[in-house]
């Protein structure tokens, strides 16, 4: 299936890049149609997989690869027009900070309205990411009387998961997080979940379903994501005992590896 999707993507992209007669409007329509069609196919396939978590994870990974490949090629070929902006909208949550900064700097497309807000928002986020990069001290915030500094910089290593109840990949990381908590929780290590972009009642319900027994900050909304330049969730950050940011963007097996390495030093 992935091969078929890639074949179609390549065929469309050849024309998107090489057909000089096509207008920006036509290329933009092709880009949007391709992405919409793929997402509809993805949703249909998820229903057919009927809750098979391993199959869903494998299929999701394959779709992400296809989306990234197609939209990155479109972005590179259209940095000077709105097709590039549209491709970047489909990509930015899949890029690491350095790659995102590279393409934001290269983008010369004229922007206005929503596109202007999007691009300017990325620039603000990248600035926040630089201020909260690995090696920097944590930035404090407060939600409903609870401070981030109530948990960070108190002499323990702390793994912080920024998540939301509606976010499938966030909930997909929960088994990894529970395993790390069960293995390492103690005098030197703790964990904290920070719910963002979510309704508090949905957060509480999901936290119970996922077996979150570690500390939580609920109803944080955009406060920490703005401060830390977080563009997509889950976003997992590992803090040192003094509050220094040790690792950002941890996922999967890298979570345990980072914690184990720090605690075994």
Buried (B, 14 or more C-beta within 10 A) or exposed (E): EEEEBBEBBEEBBEEBBEEEEBEBEBBBEBBEEBBEEBEEEBEEBBEEBEEEEEBBBEBBEBBBBBBBBBBBBBBEBBBEBBBBBBBBBBBBEBBEBEEBBEBBEEBEBEBEEEBEEBBEEBEEBBEBBEEBEEEBBBBBBEBEEBEBBBBBBEEBBBBBBBBBBBBEBBBBBBEBBBEBBEEBBEEEBBBBBBBBBBBBEEBBEBBEEBEBEBBBBBBBBEBBBBBBBBBBBBBBBBBBBEBBBBBBBBEEEBBBEBBBEBEEE
